[in-house]
Amino acid sequence: MNVIKWVGFALLAAALAVLPFTIWISGRLGIVSATAGVVGIVLLTIGLAGKRDEPGSSSDGHET
């Protein structure tokens, strides 16, 4: 799940960095960038949800 979380974070960060420029250059590139951001959010959510479901992990970050 750690890889999924970091891939999602990377997609989201890249999409946020280039979205204003891609919208300015071309509408289609803006849609591609926005879609990459949405996929990044989904992957990040999956990665973080998997971390919460692991046994022995708590919401405050301390092992039990």
mmCIF file as gemmi writes it, N, C-alpha and C atoms, coordinates in Angstrom:
data_model
loop_
_atom_site.group_PDB
_atom_site.id
_atom_site.type_symbol
_atom_site.label_atom_id
_atom_site.label_alt_id
_atom_site.label_comp_id
_atom_site.label_asym_id
_atom_site.label_entity_id
_atom_site.label_seq_id
_atom_site.pdbx_PDB_ins_code
_atom_site.Cartn_x
_atom_site.Cartn_y
_atom_site.Cartn_z
_atom_site.occupancy
_atom_site.B_iso_or_equiv
_atom_site.pdbx_formal_charge
_atom_site.auth_seq_id
_atom_site.auth_asym_id
_atom_site.pdbx_PDB_model_num
ATOM 1 N N . MET Axp A 1 ? 0.806 -1.196 0 1 0 ? 1 A 1
ATOM 2 C CA . MET Axp A 1 ? 0 0 0 1 0 ? 1 A 1
ATOM 3 C C . MET Axp A 1 ? 0.854 1.269 0 1 0 ? 1 A 1
ATOM 4 N N . ASN Axp A 2 ? 2.073 1.137 0.48 1 0 ? 2 A 1
ATOM 5 C CA . ASN Axp A 2 ? 2.942 2.306 0.537 1 0 ? 2 A 1
ATOM 6 C C . ASN Axp A 2 ? 3.249 2.829 -0.862 1 0 ? 2 A 1
ATOM 7 N N . VAL Axp A 3 ? 3.429 1.924 -1.828 1 0 ? 3 A 1
ATOM 8 C CA . VAL Axp A 3 ? 3.729 2.34 -3.203 1 0 ? 3 A 1
ATOM 9 C C . VAL Axp A 3 ? 2.523 3.053 -3.806 1 0 ? 3 A 1
ATOM 10 N N . ILE Axp A 4 ? 1.35 2.52 -3.569 1 0 ? 4 A 1
ATOM 11 C CA . ILE Axp A 4 ? 0.124 3.137 -4.1 1 0 ? 4 A 1
ATOM 12 C C . ILE Axp A 4 ? -0.034 4.552 -3.543 1 0 ? 4 A 1
ATOM 13 N N . LYS Axp A 5 ? 0.252 4.706 -2.257 1 0 ? 5 A 1
ATOM 14 C CA . LYS Axp A 5 ? 0.133 6.02 -1.624 1 0 ? 5 A 1
ATOM 15 C C . LYS Axp A 5 ? 1.096 7.027 -2.262 1 0 ? 5 A 1
ATOM 16 N N . TRP Axp A 6 ? 2.342 6.618 -2.506 1 0 ? 6 A 1
ATOM 17 C CA . TRP Axp A 6 ? 3.325 7.544 -3.066 1 0 ? 6 A 1
ATOM 18 C C . TRP Axp A 6 ? 3.072 7.83 -4.544 1 0 ? 6 A 1
ATOM 19 N N . VAL Axp A 7 ? 2.582 6.859 -5.288 1 0 ? 7 A 1
ATOM 20 C CA . VAL Axp A 7 ? 2.219 7.113 -6.693 1 0 ? 7 A 1
ATOM 21 C C . VAL Axp A 7 ? 1.049 8.09 -6.756 1 0 ? 7 A 1
ATOM 22 N N . GLY Axp A 8 ? 0.078 7.908 -5.887 1 0 ? 8 A 1
ATOM 23 C CA . GLY Axp A 8 ? -1.051 8.832 -5.827 1 0 ? 8 A 1
ATOM 24 C C . GLY Axp A 8 ? -0.616 10.237 -5.464 1 0 ? 8 A 1
ATOM 25 N N . PHE Axp A 9 ? 0.287 10.339 -4.493 1 0 ? 9 A 1
ATOM 26 C CA . PHE Axp A 9 ? 0.801 11.652 -4.104 1 0 ? 9 A 1
ATOM 27 C C . PHE Axp A 9 ? 1.557 12.316 -5.25 1 0 ? 9 A 1
ATOM 28 N N . ALA Axp A 10 ? 2.367 11.529 -5.963 1 0 ? 10 A 1
ATOM 29 C CA . ALA Axp A 10 ? 3.141 12.073 -7.081 1 0 ? 10 A 1
ATOM 30 C C . ALA Axp A 10 ? 2.219 12.549 -8.211 1 0 ? 10 A 1
ATOM 31 N N . LEU Axp A 11 ? 1.204 11.763 -8.534 1 0 ? 11 A 1
ATOM 32 C CA . LEU Axp A 11 ? 0.249 12.176 -9.575 1 0 ? 11 A 1
ATOM 33 C C . LEU Axp A 11 ? -0.487 13.452 -9.185 1 0 ? 11 A 1
ATOM 34 N N . LEU Axp A 12 ? -0.911 13.519 -7.94 1 0 ? 12 A 1
ATOM 35 C CA . LEU Axp A 12 ? -1.636 14.701 -7.481 1 0 ? 12 A 1
ATOM 36 C C . LEU Axp A 12 ? -0.738 15.934 -7.49 1 0 ? 12 A 1
ATOM 37 N N . ALA Axp A 13 ? 0.485 15.791 -7.013 1 0 ? 13 A 1
ATOM 38 C CA . ALA Axp A 13 ? 1.402 16.929 -6.985 1 0 ? 13 A 1
ATOM 39 C C . ALA Axp A 13 ? 1.74 17.406 -8.399 1 0 ? 13 A 1
ATOM 40 N N . ALA Axp A 14 ? 1.989 16.47 -9.293 1 0 ? 14 A 1
ATOM 41 C CA . ALA Axp A 14 ? 2.308 16.843 -10.675 1 0 ? 14 A 1
ATOM 42 C C . ALA Axp A 14 ? 1.114 17.522 -11.344 1 0 ? 14 A 1
ATOM 43 N N . ALA Axp A 15 ? -0.064 16.989 -11.117 1 0 ? 15 A 1
ATOM 44 C CA . ALA Axp A 15 ? -1.261 17.578 -11.729 1 0 ? 15 A 1
ATOM 45 C C . ALA Axp A 15 ? -1.505 18.991 -11.203 1 0 ? 15 A 1
ATOM 46 N N . LEU Axp A 16 ? -1.323 19.198 -9.918 1 0 ? 16 A 1
ATOM 47 C CA . LEU Axp A 16 ? -1.52 20.537 -9.365 1 0 ? 16 A 1
ATOM 48 C C . LEU Axp A 16 ? -0.465 21.519 -9.858 1 0 ? 16 A 1
ATOM 49 N N . ALA Axp A 17 ? 0.737 21.017 -10.104 1 0 ? 17 A 1
ATOM 50 C CA . ALA Axp A 17 ? 1.812 21.896 -10.568 1 0 ? 17 A 1
ATOM 51 C C . ALA Axp A 17 ? 1.596 22.361 -12.006 1 0 ? 17 A 1
ATOM 52 N N . VAL Axp A 18 ? 1.089 21.49 -12.857 1 0 ? 18 A 1
ATOM 53 C CA . VAL Axp A 18 ? 0.989 21.831 -14.279 1 0 ? 18 A 1
ATOM 54 C C . VAL Axp A 18 ? -0.413 22.233 -14.727 1 0 ? 18 A 1
ATOM 55 N N . LEU Axp A 19 ? -1.41 22.068 -13.877 1 0 ? 19 A 1
ATOM 56 C CA . LEU Axp A 19 ? -2.793 22.33 -14.297 1 0 ? 19 A 1
ATOM 57 C C . LEU Axp A 19 ? -3.014 23.75 -14.816 1 0 ? 19 A 1
ATOM 58 N N . PRO Axp A 20 ? -2.541 24.796 -14.153 1 0 ? 20 A 1
ATOM 59 C CA . PRO Axp A 20 ? -2.792 26.137 -14.713 1 0 ? 20 A 1
ATOM 60 C C . PRO Axp A 20 ? -2.163 26.335 -16.095 1 0 ? 20 A 1
ATOM 61 N N . PHE Axp A 21 ? -0.982 25.79 -16.297 1 0 ? 21 A 1
ATOM 62 C CA . PHE Axp A 21 ? -0.307 25.944 -17.583 1 0 ? 21 A 1
ATOM 63 C C . PHE Axp A 21 ? -0.994 25.127 -18.677 1 0 ? 21 A 1
ATOM 64 N N . THR Axp A 22 ? -1.436 23.917 -18.33 1 0 ? 22 A 1
ATOM 65 C CA . THR Axp A 22 ? -2.083 23.092 -19.35 1 0 ? 22 A 1
ATOM 66 C C . THR Axp A 22 ? -3.438 23.653 -19.746 1 0 ? 22 A 1
ATOM 67 N N . ILE Axp A 23 ? -4.143 24.259 -18.809 1 0 ? 23 A 1
ATOM 68 C CA . ILE Axp A 23 ? -5.421 24.895 -19.16 1 0 ? 23 A 1
ATOM 69 C C . ILE Axp A 23 ? -5.161 26.092 -20.071 1 0 ? 23 A 1
ATOM 70 N N . TRP Axp A 24 ? -4.101 26.835 -19.782 1 0 ? 24 A 1
ATOM 71 C CA . TRP Axp A 24 ? -3.765 28.01 -20.576 1 0 ? 24 A 1
ATOM 72 C C . TRP Axp A 24 ? -3.325 27.62 -21.986 1 0 ? 24 A 1
ATOM 73 N N . ILE Axp A 25 ? -2.568 26.529 -22.103 1 0 ? 25 A 1
ATOM 74 C CA . ILE Axp A 25 ? -2.069 26.092 -23.412 1 0 ? 25 A 1
ATOM 75 C C . ILE Axp A 25 ? -3.181 25.44 -24.229 1 0 ? 25 A 1
ATOM 76 N N . SER Axp A 26 ? -3.879 24.479 -23.638 1 0 ? 26 A 1
ATOM 77 C CA . SER Axp A 26 ? -4.885 23.729 -24.375 1 0 ? 26 A 1
ATOM 78 C C . SER Axp A 26 ? -5.908 23.158 -23.404 1 0 ? 26 A 1
ATOM 79 N N . GLY Axp A 27 ? -7.148 23.214 -23.789 1 0 ? 27 A 1
ATOM 80 C CA . GLY Axp A 27 ? -8.203 22.655 -22.961 1 0 ? 27 A 1
ATOM 81 C C . GLY Axp A 27 ? -8.086 21.153 -22.787 1 0 ? 27 A 1
ATOM 82 N N . ARG Axp A 28 ? -7.662 20.476 -23.838 1 0 ? 28 A 1
ATOM 83 C CA . ARG Axp A 28 ? -7.519 19.018 -23.749 1 0 ? 28 A 1
ATOM 84 C C . ARG Axp A 28 ? -6.413 18.625 -22.782 1 0 ? 28 A 1
ATOM 85 N N . LEU Axp A 29 ? -5.313 19.349 -22.797 1 0 ? 29 A 1
ATOM 86 C CA . LEU Axp A 29 ? -4.24 19.048 -21.854 1 0 ? 29 A 1
ATOM 87 C C . LEU Axp A 29 ? -4.685 19.327 -20.42 1 0 ? 29 A 1
ATOM 88 N N . GLY Axp A 30 ? -5.529 20.322 -20.247 1 0 ? 30 A 1
ATOM 89 C CA . GLY Axp A 30 ? -6.079 20.593 -18.927 1 0 ? 30 A 1
ATOM 90 C C . GLY Axp A 30 ? -6.943 19.458 -18.42 1 0 ? 30 A 1
ATOM 91 N N . ILE Axp A 31 ? -7.712 18.863 -19.319 1 0 ? 31 A 1
ATOM 92 C CA . ILE Axp A 31 ? -8.537 17.722 -18.935 1 0 ? 31 A 1
ATOM 93 C C . ILE Axp A 31 ? -7.673 16.523 -18.564 1 0 ? 31 A 1
ATOM 94 N N . VAL Axp A 32 ? -6.606 16.302 -19.313 1 0 ? 32 A 1
ATOM 95 C CA . VAL Axp A 32 ? -5.685 15.202 -19.003 1 0 ? 32 A 1
ATOM 96 C C . VAL Axp A 32 ? -5.034 15.433 -17.646 1 0 ? 32 A 1
ATOM 97 N N . SER Axp A 33 ? -4.612 16.656 -17.385 1 0 ? 33 A 1
ATOM 98 C CA . SER Axp A 33 ? -3.979 16.973 -16.109 1 0 ? 33 A 1
ATOM 99 C C . SER Axp A 33 ? -4.969 16.829 -14.957 1 0 ? 33 A 1
ATOM 100 N N . ALA Axp A 34 ? -6.175 17.296 -15.143 1 0 ? 34 A 1
ATOM 101 C CA . ALA Axp A 34 ? -7.191 17.161 -14.095 1 0 ? 34 A 1
ATOM 102 C C . ALA Axp A 34 ? -7.531 15.697 -13.837 1 0 ? 34 A 1
ATOM 103 N N . THR Axp A 35 ? -7.577 14.896 -14.898 1 0 ? 35 A 1
ATOM 104 C CA . THR Axp A 35 ? -7.832 13.474 -14.735 1 0 ? 35 A 1
ATOM 105 C C . THR Axp A 35 ? -6.703 12.796 -13.963 1 0 ? 35 A 1
ATOM 106 N N . ALA Axp A 36 ? -5.469 13.178 -14.236 1 0 ? 36 A 1
ATOM 107 C CA . ALA Axp A 36 ? -4.329 12.634 -13.488 1 0 ? 36 A 1
ATOM 108 C C . ALA Axp A 36 ? -4.439 13.009 -12.014 1 0 ? 36 A 1
ATOM 109 N N . GLY Axp A 37 ? -4.903 14.204 -11.73 1 0 ? 37 A 1
ATOM 110 C CA . GLY Axp A 37 ? -5.097 14.611 -10.345 1 0 ? 37 A 1
ATOM 111 C C . GLY Axp A 37 ? -6.172 13.802 -9.647 1 0 ? 37 A 1
ATOM 112 N N . VAL Axp A 38 ? -7.254 13.525 -10.335 1 0 ? 38 A 1
ATOM 113 C CA . VAL Axp A 38 ? -8.33 12.719 -9.756 1 0 ? 38 A 1
ATOM 114 C C . VAL Axp A 38 ? -7.851 11.29 -9.496 1 0 ? 38 A 1
ATOM 115 N N . VAL Axp A 39 ? -7.109 10.728 -10.446 1 0 ? 39 A 1
ATOM 116 C CA . VAL Axp A 39 ? -6.552 9.385 -10.25 1 0 ? 39 A 1
ATOM 117 C C . VAL Axp A 39 ? -5.594 9.397 -9.058 1 0 ? 39 A 1
ATOM 118 N N . GLY Axp A 40 ? -4.814 10.465 -8.917 1 0 ? 40 A 1
ATOM 119 C CA . GLY Axp A 40 ? -3.919 10.59 -7.775 1 0 ? 40 A 1
ATOM 120 C C . GLY Axp A 40 ? -4.671 10.634 -6.461 1 0 ? 40 A 1
ATOM 121 N N . ILE Axp A 41 ? -5.783 11.358 -6.426 1 0 ? 41 A 1
ATOM 122 C CA . ILE Axp A 41 ? -6.598 11.42 -5.21 1 0 ? 41 A 1
ATOM 123 C C . ILE Axp A 41 ? -7.158 10.047 -4.867 1 0 ? 41 A 1
ATOM 124 N N . VAL Axp A 42 ? -7.624 9.324 -5.876 1 0 ? 42 A 1
ATOM 125 C CA . VAL Axp A 42 ? -8.182 7.987 -5.641 1 0 ? 42 A 1
ATOM 126 C C . VAL Axp A 42 ? -7.1 7.053 -5.107 1 0 ? 42 A 1
ATOM 127 N N . LEU Axp A 43 ? -5.912 7.058 -5.733 1 0 ? 43 A 1
ATOM 128 C CA . LEU Axp A 43 ? -4.837 6.187 -5.266 1 0 ? 43 A 1
ATOM 129 C C . LEU Axp A 43 ? -4.371 6.563 -3.865 1 0 ? 43 A 1
ATOM 130 N N . LEU Axp A 44 ? -4.304 7.849 -3.586 1 0 ? 44 A 1
ATOM 131 C CA . LEU Axp A 44 ? -3.906 8.3 -2.262 1 0 ? 44 A 1
ATOM 132 C C . LEU Axp A 44 ? -4.93 7.871 -1.21 1 0 ? 44 A 1
ATOM 133 N N . THR Axp A 45 ? -6.196 7.96 -1.551 1 0 ? 45 A 1
ATOM 134 C CA . THR Axp A 45 ? -7.251 7.525 -0.639 1 0 ? 45 A 1
ATOM 135 C C . THR Axp A 45 ? -7.174 6.031 -0.382 1 0 ? 45 A 1
ATOM 136 N N . ILE Axp A 46 ? -6.945 5.246 -1.426 1 0 ? 46 A 1
ATOM 137 C CA . ILE Axp A 46 ? -6.814 3.793 -1.269 1 0 ? 46 A 1
ATOM 138 C C . ILE Axp A 46 ? -5.609 3.471 -0.394 1 0 ? 46 A 1
ATOM 139 N N . GLY Axp A 47 ? -4.489 4.148 -0.646 1 0 ? 47 A 1
ATOM 140 C CA . GLY Axp A 47 ? -3.283 3.897 0.143 1 0 ? 47 A 1
ATOM 141 C C . GLY Axp A 47 ? -3.46 4.253 1.604 1 0 ? 47 A 1
ATOM 142 N N . LEU Axp A 48 ? -4.119 5.36 1.877 1 0 ? 48 A 1
ATOM 143 C CA . LEU Axp A 48 ? -4.331 5.757 3.264 1 0 ? 48 A 1
ATOM 144 C C . LEU Axp A 48 ? -5.387 4.895 3.949 1 0 ? 48 A 1
ATOM 145 N N . ALA Axp A 49 ? -6.392 4.435 3.221 1 0 ? 49 A 1
ATOM 146 C CA . ALA Axp A 49 ? -7.407 3.561 3.805 1 0 ? 49 A 1
ATOM 147 C C . ALA Axp A 49 ? -6.798 2.208 4.15 1 0 ? 49 A 1
ATOM 148 N N . GLY Axp A 50 ? -5.875 1.734 3.336 1 0 ? 50 A 1
ATOM 149 C CA . GLY Axp A 50 ? -5.209 0.472 3.633 1 0 ? 50 A 1
ATOM 150 C C . GLY Axp A 50 ? -4.356 0.572 4.873 1 0 ? 50 A 1
ATOM 151 N N . LYS Axp A 51 ? -3.748 1.713 5.104 1 0 ? 51 A 1
ATOM 152 C CA . LYS Axp A 51 ? -2.931 1.915 6.299 1 0 ? 51 A 1
ATOM 153 C C . LYS Axp A 51 ? -3.806 1.895 7.547 1 0 ? 51 A 1
ATOM 154 N N . ARG Axp A 52 ? -4.991 2.442 7.459 1 0 ? 52 A 1
ATOM 155 C CA . ARG Axp A 52 ? -5.896 2.491 8.602 1 0 ? 52 A 1
ATOM 156 C C . ARG Axp A 52 ? -6.409 1.097 8.956 1 0 ? 52 A 1
ATOM 157 N N . ASP Axp A 53 ? -6.556 0.216 7.954 1 0 ? 53 A 1
ATOM 158 C CA . ASP Axp A 53 ? -7.107 -1.114 8.186 1 0 ? 53 A 1
ATOM 159 C C . ASP Axp A 53 ? -6.074 -2.117 8.689 1 0 ? 53 A 1
ATOM 160 N N . GLU Axp A 54 ? -4.792 -1.758 8.7 1 0 ? 54 A 1
ATOM 161 C CA . GLU Axp A 54 ? -3.768 -2.688 9.154 1 0 ? 54 A 1
ATOM 162 C C . GLU Axp A 54 ? -3.939 -2.941 10.65 1 0 ? 54 A 1
ATOM 163 N N . PRO Axp A 55 ? -3.783 -4.207 11.077 1 0 ? 55 A 1
ATOM 164 C CA . PRO Axp A 55 ? -3.88 -4.471 12.509 1 0 ? 55 A 1
ATOM 165 C C . PRO Axp A 55 ? -2.687 -3.87 13.243 1 0 ? 55 A 1
ATOM 166 N N . GLY Axp A 56 ? -2.945 -3.371 14.422 1 0 ? 56 A 1
ATOM 167 C CA . GLY Axp A 56 ? -1.882 -2.786 15.234 1 0 ? 56 A 1
ATOM 168 C C . GLY Axp A 56 ? -1.665 -1.316 14.983 1 0 ? 56 A 1
ATOM 169 N N . SER Axp A 57 ? -2.354 -0.725 14.006 1 0 ? 57 A 1
ATOM 170 C CA . SER Axp A 57 ? -2.192 0.713 13.778 1 0 ? 57 A 1
ATOM 171 C C . SER Axp A 57 ? -3.368 1.442 14.396 1 0 ? 57 A 1
ATOM 172 N N . SER Axp A 58 ? -3.074 2.591 14.956 1 0 ? 58 A 1
ATOM 173 C CA . SER Axp A 58 ? -4.13 3.406 15.557 1 0 ? 58 A 1
ATOM 174 C C . SER Axp A 58 ? -4.177 4.754 14.884 1 0 ? 58 A 1
ATOM 175 N N . SER Axp A 59 ? -5.194 5.512 15.184 1 0 ? 59 A 1
ATOM 176 C CA . SER Axp A 59 ? -5.375 6.794 14.513 1 0 ? 59 A 1
ATOM 177 C C . SER Axp A 59 ? -4.353 7.835 14.951 1 0 ? 59 A 1
ATOM 178 N N . ASP Axp A 60 ? -3.741 7.654 16.135 1 0 ? 60 A 1
ATOM 179 C CA . ASP Axp A 60 ? -2.771 8.652 16.6 1 0 ? 60 A 1
ATOM 180 C C . ASP Axp A 60 ? -1.347 8.339 16.141 1 0 ? 60 A 1
ATOM 181 N N . GLY Axp A 61 ? -1.16 7.241 15.431 1 0 ? 61 A 1
ATOM 182 C CA . GLY Axp A 61 ? 0.146 6.934 14.868 1 0 ? 61 A 1
ATOM 183 C C . GLY Axp A 61 ? 1.039 6.098 15.764 1 0 ? 61 A 1
ATOM 184 N N . HIS Axp A 62 ? 0.577 5.738 16.943 1 0 ? 62 A 1
ATOM 185 C CA . HIS Axp A 62 ? 1.383 4.933 17.847 1 0 ? 62 A 1
ATOM 186 C C . HIS Axp A 62 ? 0.989 3.459 17.72 1 0 ? 62 A 1
ATOM 187 N N . GLU Axp A 63 ? 2.001 2.61 17.742 1 0 ? 63 A 1
ATOM 188 C CA . GLU Axp A 63 ? 1.759 1.172 17.681 1 0 ? 63 A 1
ATOM 189 C C . GLU Axp A 63 ? 1.171 0.711 19.017 1 0 ? 63 A 1
ATOM 190 N N . THR Axp A 64 ? 0.278 -0.292 18.948 1 0 ? 64 A 1
ATOM 191 C CA . THR Axp A 64 ? -0.3 -0.836 20.168 1 0 ? 64 A 1
ATOM 192 C C . THR Axp A 64 ? 0.204 -2.222 20.408 1 0 ? 64 A 1
